[in-house]
Amino acid sequence: MSPGSFKDDLVAEIPGLRAFAVSLCGSVTTADDLVQEALLRAWSNSDKFQPGTSLRAWLFTILRNIYYSQYRKRSREVQDSDGVYSRGIAVEGDQESHLDLVDFRTALAKLPAEQREVLTMVGASGLSYEEAAAICGVEIGTIKSRLSRARTRLSELLGLTERRDNRSNRELVAASRPRGADDPTDRE
């Protein structure tokens, strides 16, 4: 792969990397730092990339490994898992969609890291089950299981379980499916 082509391919993956990084750390600034570090490592190790394999999966793996390495290093820092500190410095919006997004982020943060990660990779980033399995280093069945548990728990946290026929619930489930995957239960 020529350096120019590799560079163009890296640049094309930046939006997906950024979205994945934001979902992992919850901070746009930290996410940008993660993406920058991942791109630097990818560029400096471009000779280790195997042409014919998924560049996206390779980059997501690098970013994920950087995030978890930094997470382990921060173990002695003050944790804000309840979001008390961040709510104190954030300005709340008065629009209902903003409140829905806050509720969603809060519920997403309550999911175990493995479930949140898979939900983000498959649902938000559009990775296939196979790509997500390769990134996480697990079997496809494990990805499907984690995704199912994440969807169920997210529905419970958002109070969508008692409204199975509600359109919002169907949209939540549809958003967490890989692109192009059909839902046999979604017939109107």
TORSEDO-331843 format. One record per residue (C-alpha): residue in one letter; x, y, z. Coordinates in pm, 1 decimal. Example, Ala and Ser with C-alpha at 12.3 -4.5 7.8 and 13.67 -1.06 7.14 Angstrom:
! residues 2
+---+----------+----------+----------+
: r :        u :        v :        w :
+---+----------+----------+----------+
: a :   1230.0 :   -450.0 :    780.0 :
: s :   1367.0 :   -106.0 :    714.0 :
+---+----------+----------+----------+
! end
This chain:
! residues 188
+---+----------+----------+----------+
: r :        u :        v :        w :
+---+----------+----------+----------+
: m :      0.0 :      0.0 :      0.0 :
: s :    147.3 :    335.8 :    -99.2 :
: p :    193.5 :    600.8 :    173.1 :
: g :    -47.3 :    837.7 :     -7.0 :
: s :   -318.8 :    574.4 :    -30.3 :
: f :   -267.7 :    473.3 :    333.3 :
: k :   -292.6 :    837.1 :    440.5 :
: d :   -616.1 :    883.9 :    244.5 :
: d :   -761.5 :    568.6 :    397.5 :
: l :   -666.6 :    688.7 :    748.5 :
: v :   -828.5 :   1026.5 :    690.8 :
: a :  -1146.1 :    858.5 :    565.9 :
: e :  -1176.0 :    664.0 :    894.2 :
: i :  -1146.9 :    968.9 :   1124.2 :
: p :  -1523.7 :   1031.8 :   1167.5 :
: g :  -1588.9 :    670.5 :   1267.5 :
: l :  -1289.8 :    667.2 :   1503.1 :
: r :  -1403.5 :    991.2 :   1661.2 :
: a :  -1757.2 :    863.5 :   1719.1 :
: f :  -1623.6 :    542.5 :   1872.8 :
: a :  -1381.1 :    736.4 :   2094.7 :
: v :  -1658.0 :    969.4 :   2218.0 :
: s :  -1872.4 :    668.0 :   2304.1 :
: l :  -1588.9 :    511.2 :   2500.6 :
: c :  -1480.8 :    811.1 :   2705.4 :
: g :  -1782.0 :   1045.0 :   2693.9 :
: s :  -1569.1 :   1353.4 :   2632.3 :
: v :  -1520.3 :   1513.2 :   2291.7 :
: t :  -1184.5 :   1660.9 :   2393.8 :
: t :  -1052.8 :   1331.7 :   2529.2 :
: a :  -1194.6 :   1152.8 :   2224.6 :
: d :  -1002.6 :   1384.9 :   1992.1 :
: d :   -684.0 :   1308.5 :   2186.9 :
: l :   -753.4 :    934.3 :   2160.5 :
: v :   -812.1 :    958.3 :   1785.7 :
: q :   -494.3 :   1160.9 :   1737.6 :
: e :   -290.3 :    908.4 :   1935.4 :
: a :   -446.7 :    617.1 :   1743.4 :
: l :   -368.9 :    781.0 :   1409.3 :
: l :    -10.1 :    851.7 :   1516.0 :
: r :     39.2 :    491.4 :   1620.6 :
: a :   -122.2 :    363.6 :   1302.8 :
: w :     97.5 :    588.1 :   1089.0 :
: s :    417.0 :    490.8 :   1270.8 :
: n :    323.5 :    122.3 :   1244.0 :
: s :    183.8 :    130.4 :    891.7 :
: d :    432.1 :   -138.9 :    793.2 :
: k :    254.9 :   -375.3 :   1034.4 :
: f :    -84.4 :   -330.3 :    866.9 :
: q :   -167.4 :   -626.6 :    647.2 :
: p :   -321.4 :   -517.4 :    315.4 :
: g :   -642.7 :   -699.8 :    241.3 :
: t :   -757.2 :   -684.5 :    603.1 :
: s :   -996.5 :   -429.7 :    749.3 :
: l :   -820.5 :    -99.5 :    814.9 :
: r :  -1123.4 :     11.9 :   1016.2 :
: a :  -1103.5 :   -287.1 :   1248.7 :
: w :   -726.0 :   -235.6 :   1286.9 :
: l :   -773.1 :    132.2 :   1375.8 :
: f :  -1060.4 :     59.4 :   1615.8 :
: t :   -843.2 :   -200.7 :   1789.4 :
: i :   -558.5 :     49.7 :   1827.5 :
: l :   -795.9 :    314.5 :   1963.3 :
: r :   -961.4 :     67.8 :   2200.0 :
: n :   -624.5 :    -49.2 :   2333.1 :
: i :   -509.7 :    310.4 :   2390.3 :
: y :   -832.1 :    389.0 :   2574.9 :
: y :   -802.7 :     88.3 :   2806.1 :
: s :   -433.5 :    158.1 :   2870.8 :
: q :   -516.5 :    515.4 :   2971.5 :
: y :   -811.9 :    394.0 :   3176.4 :
: r :   -588.0 :    165.5 :   3378.8 :
: k :   -341.2 :    451.8 :   3435.4 :
: r :   -617.9 :    676.7 :   3568.4 :
: s :   -724.5 :    430.0 :   3835.7 :
: r :   -592.4 :    662.9 :   4108.8 :
: e :   -784.9 :    967.1 :   3983.2 :
: v :  -1113.3 :   1091.2 :   4124.9 :
: q :  -1400.7 :    910.4 :   3957.6 :
: d :  -1715.6 :   1090.9 :   3846.3 :
: s :  -1921.6 :    783.6 :   3759.6 :
: d :  -2246.1 :    945.3 :   3879.5 :
: g :  -2181.9 :   1252.4 :   3667.2 :
: v :  -2231.7 :   1483.3 :   3967.8 :
: y :  -1924.0 :   1689.1 :   3892.4 :
: s :  -1985.9 :   1703.5 :   3518.2 :
: r :  -2351.2 :   1806.2 :   3568.4 :
: g :  -2230.1 :   2088.4 :   3791.5 :
: i :  -2019.9 :   2237.7 :   3513.5 :
: a :  -2249.2 :   2159.8 :   3222.0 :
: v :  -2533.1 :   2382.8 :   3108.7 :
: e :  -2857.3 :   2192.2 :   3078.0 :
: g :  -3065.6 :   2256.0 :   2768.4 :
: d :  -3436.8 :   2319.0 :   2778.6 :
: q :  -3523.7 :   2112.2 :   2476.5 :
: e :  -3679.6 :   1770.6 :   2517.8 :
: s :  -3439.2 :   1608.5 :   2273.1 :
: h :  -3149.6 :   1727.9 :   2484.7 :
: l :  -3307.0 :   1567.6 :   2789.9 :
: d :  -3359.7 :   1244.3 :   2597.5 :
: l :  -2994.9 :   1249.2 :   2498.5 :
: v :  -2890.6 :   1305.7 :   2860.9 :
: d :  -3110.9 :   1014.3 :   2967.9 :
: f :  -2961.7 :    797.9 :   2693.4 :
: r :  -2603.5 :    888.3 :   2786.5 :
: t :  -2675.3 :    821.6 :   3153.3 :
: a :  -2830.0 :    483.8 :   3071.9 :
: l :  -2545.2 :    399.3 :   2832.5 :
: a :  -2289.9 :    484.5 :   3101.1 :
: k :  -2460.7 :    239.4 :   3339.0 :
: l :  -2404.7 :    -51.3 :   3100.5 :
: p :  -2100.4 :   -269.8 :   3162.0 :
: a :  -1805.2 :   -156.9 :   2949.2 :
: e :  -1815.2 :   -470.3 :   2731.4 :
: q :  -2183.9 :   -422.8 :   2647.0 :
: r :  -2146.2 :    -47.7 :   2587.6 :
: e :  -1848.8 :   -109.4 :   2363.1 :
: v :  -2029.7 :   -368.2 :   2146.9 :
: l :  -2346.5 :   -157.2 :   2127.6 :
: t :  -2138.9 :    136.2 :   2007.1 :
: m :  -1937.1 :    -63.1 :   1755.9 :
: v :  -2232.6 :   -243.1 :   1598.9 :
: g :  -2510.3 :     11.5 :   1651.3 :
: a :  -2343.7 :    350.4 :   1621.6 :
: s :  -2035.9 :    276.5 :   1412.5 :
: g :  -2202.3 :     24.5 :   1182.3 :
: l :  -1943.4 :   -248.6 :   1221.3 :
: s :  -2047.5 :   -601.4 :   1137.3 :
: y :  -2060.0 :   -868.2 :   1405.0 :
: e :  -1745.1 :  -1017.9 :   1253.2 :
: e :  -1552.2 :   -689.5 :   1268.5 :
: a :  -1662.8 :   -625.1 :   1626.8 :
: a :  -1561.2 :   -979.3 :   1723.0 :
: a :  -1218.0 :   -929.1 :   1566.6 :
: i :  -1167.9 :   -596.9 :   1747.0 :
: c :  -1271.9 :   -740.2 :   2084.4 :
: g :  -1091.3 :  -1068.8 :   2028.8 :
: v :  -1399.4 :  -1281.1 :   2101.2 :
: e :  -1634.3 :  -1509.3 :   1909.5 :
: i :  -1927.9 :  -1371.0 :   1708.2 :
: g :  -2172.8 :  -1541.4 :   1942.8 :
: t :  -2023.5 :  -1348.1 :   2233.9 :
: i :  -2076.0 :  -1023.1 :   2042.5 :
: k :  -2438.4 :  -1114.4 :   1971.3 :
: s :  -2495.7 :  -1208.0 :   2333.7 :
: r :  -2340.4 :   -886.9 :   2466.4 :
: l :  -2540.4 :   -684.3 :   2216.0 :
: s :  -2865.0 :   -853.2 :   2314.6 :
: r :  -2801.2 :   -797.5 :   2683.9 :
: a :  -2702.8 :   -435.1 :   2615.0 :
: r :  -3023.6 :   -369.7 :   2419.3 :
: t :  -3236.9 :   -529.6 :   2689.1 :
: r :  -3067.6 :   -344.8 :   2974.3 :
: l :  -3074.6 :    -11.7 :   2786.2 :
: s :  -3446.2 :    -58.2 :   2722.8 :
: e :  -3499.5 :   -125.2 :   3092.7 :
: l :  -3294.2 :    176.3 :   3198.9 :
: l :  -3482.6 :    402.8 :   2959.0 :
: g :  -3819.3 :    265.5 :   3072.5 :
: l :  -3904.4 :    119.3 :   2732.8 :
: t :  -3967.7 :   -239.1 :   2845.5 :
: e :  -4338.5 :   -195.7 :   2921.7 :
: r :  -4399.9 :    -33.8 :   2581.1 :
: r :  -4288.1 :   -310.4 :   2346.5 :
: d :  -4494.2 :   -175.7 :   2055.5 :
: n :  -4365.8 :    179.6 :   2102.1 :
: r :  -4188.4 :    319.4 :   1797.3 :
: s :  -3903.2 :    459.1 :   2009.2 :
: n :  -3820.5 :    109.2 :   2131.6 :
: r :  -3813.4 :    -25.2 :   1774.4 :
: e :  -3591.2 :    263.5 :   1670.4 :
: l :  -3354.5 :    189.3 :   1960.6 :
: v :  -3328.3 :   -175.3 :   1859.3 :
: a :  -3292.0 :    -85.8 :   1489.9 :
: a :  -3016.7 :    163.3 :   1571.3 :
: s :  -2819.5 :   -106.3 :   1752.4 :
: r :  -2825.0 :   -348.1 :   1455.9 :
: p :  -2547.8 :   -363.3 :   1197.0 :
: r :  -2633.0 :   -172.3 :    883.3 :
: g :  -2826.6 :   -384.5 :    638.9 :
: a :  -2939.4 :   -640.0 :    898.7 :
: d :  -3307.5 :   -721.6 :    870.4 :
: d :  -3533.8 :   -741.0 :   1174.1 :
: p :  -3789.9 :  -1016.9 :   1114.2 :
: t :  -4008.0 :   -880.6 :   1398.6 :
: d :  -4027.9 :   -530.3 :   1250.4 :
: r :  -4327.4 :   -566.9 :   1020.1 :
: e :  -4586.1 :   -286.5 :   1003.4 :
+---+----------+----------+----------+
! end
